[in-house]
Amino acid sequence: MADYLEVSLDYLVGKTDIEVDPKTAKRILEVSKSNEEDREHVFSIIDAFIAKRKIQSIT
């Protein structure tokens, strides 16, 4: 059922209210297969975008 609805089992049974779309989940899995240095680069970029969004929401 979770596959059909394209949601996680946790989302389906109410353990989380966060729904990750399949494209995002696939990308996360691909990054997790990278070496530590590459993962850190990707996370640094993501962190920069998150910080930018938070700053923009304050102003």
C-alpha positions as a LaTeX table, in Angstrom:
\begin{tabular}{lrrr}
\hline
Residue & $x$ (\AA) & $y$ (\AA) & $z$ (\AA) \\
\hline
Met1 & 0.00 & 0.00 & 0.00 \\
Ala2 & 2.84 & 2.41 & 0.85 \\
Asp3 & 4.44 & 1.78 & $-2.54$ \\
Tyr4 & 1.13 & 2.35 & $-4.31$ \\
Leu5 & 0.60 & 5.64 & $-2.47$ \\
Glu6 & 4.28 & 6.53 & $-2.82$ \\
Val7 & 4.70 & 7.25 & 0.90 \\
Ser8 & 6.79 & 5.69 & 3.66 \\
Leu9 & 5.39 & 3.09 & 6.03 \\
Asp10 & 5.99 & 5.50 & 8.92 \\
Tyr11 & 3.88 & 8.14 & 7.18 \\
Leu12 & 1.19 & 5.60 & 6.37 \\
Val13 & 0.80 & 4.43 & 10.00 \\
Gly14 & 1.08 & 7.91 & 11.48 \\
Lys15 & 4.56 & 7.68 & 13.04 \\
Thr16 & 5.65 & 10.77 & 11.13 \\
Asp17 & 3.95 & 13.70 & 9.45 \\
Ile18 & 6.83 & 14.16 & 7.04 \\
Glu19 & 6.23 & 12.84 & 3.56 \\
Val20 & 9.26 & 12.45 & 1.29 \\
Asp21 & 8.47 & 12.29 & $-2.40$ \\
Pro22 & 9.98 & 9.38 & $-4.35$ \\
Lys23 & 12.41 & 11.56 & $-6.34$ \\
Thr24 & 13.85 & 13.03 & $-3.13$ \\
Ala25 & 14.08 & 9.62 & $-1.49$ \\
Lys26 & 15.92 & 8.22 & $-4.51$ \\
Arg27 & 18.41 & 11.10 & $-4.43$ \\
Ile28 & 19.00 & 10.65 & $-0.71$ \\
Leu29 & 19.71 & 6.96 & $-1.24$ \\
Glu30 & 22.18 & 7.76 & $-4.02$ \\
Val31 & 24.01 & 10.27 & $-1.82$ \\
Ser32 & 24.17 & 7.73 & 1.00 \\
Lys33 & 26.11 & 5.41 & $-1.33$ \\
Ser34 & 28.83 & 8.05 & $-1.83$ \\
Asn35 & 32.07 & 8.18 & 0.09 \\
Glu36 & 32.22 & 10.27 & 3.28 \\
Glu37 & 33.96 & 13.25 & 1.64 \\
Asp38 & 31.38 & 13.49 & $-1.16$ \\
Arg39 & 28.49 & 13.18 & 1.31 \\
Glu40 & 29.95 & 16.02 & 3.38 \\
His41 & 30.15 & 18.22 & 0.27 \\
Val42 & 26.52 & 17.49 & $-0.58$ \\
Phe43 & 25.41 & 18.15 & 3.02 \\
Ser44 & 27.33 & 21.43 & 3.08 \\
Ile45 & 25.46 & 22.62 & 0.01 \\
Ile46 & 22.12 & 21.51 & 1.47 \\
Asp47 & 22.94 & 23.25 & 4.76 \\
Ala48 & 23.69 & 26.47 & 2.88 \\
Phe49 & 20.28 & 26.37 & 1.15 \\
Ile50 & 18.53 & 25.65 & 4.45 \\
Ala51 & 20.30 & 28.59 & 6.13 \\
Lys52 & 19.37 & 30.86 & 3.21 \\
Arg53 & 15.70 & 29.83 & 3.45 \\
Lys54 & 15.66 & 30.45 & 7.21 \\
Ile55 & 17.25 & 33.87 & 6.81 \\
Gln56 & 14.78 & 34.81 & 4.08 \\
Ser57 & 11.85 & 33.77 & 6.26 \\
Ile58 & 13.02 & 36.12 & 9.02 \\
Thr59 & 13.23 & 39.19 & 6.80 \\
\hline
\end{tabular}
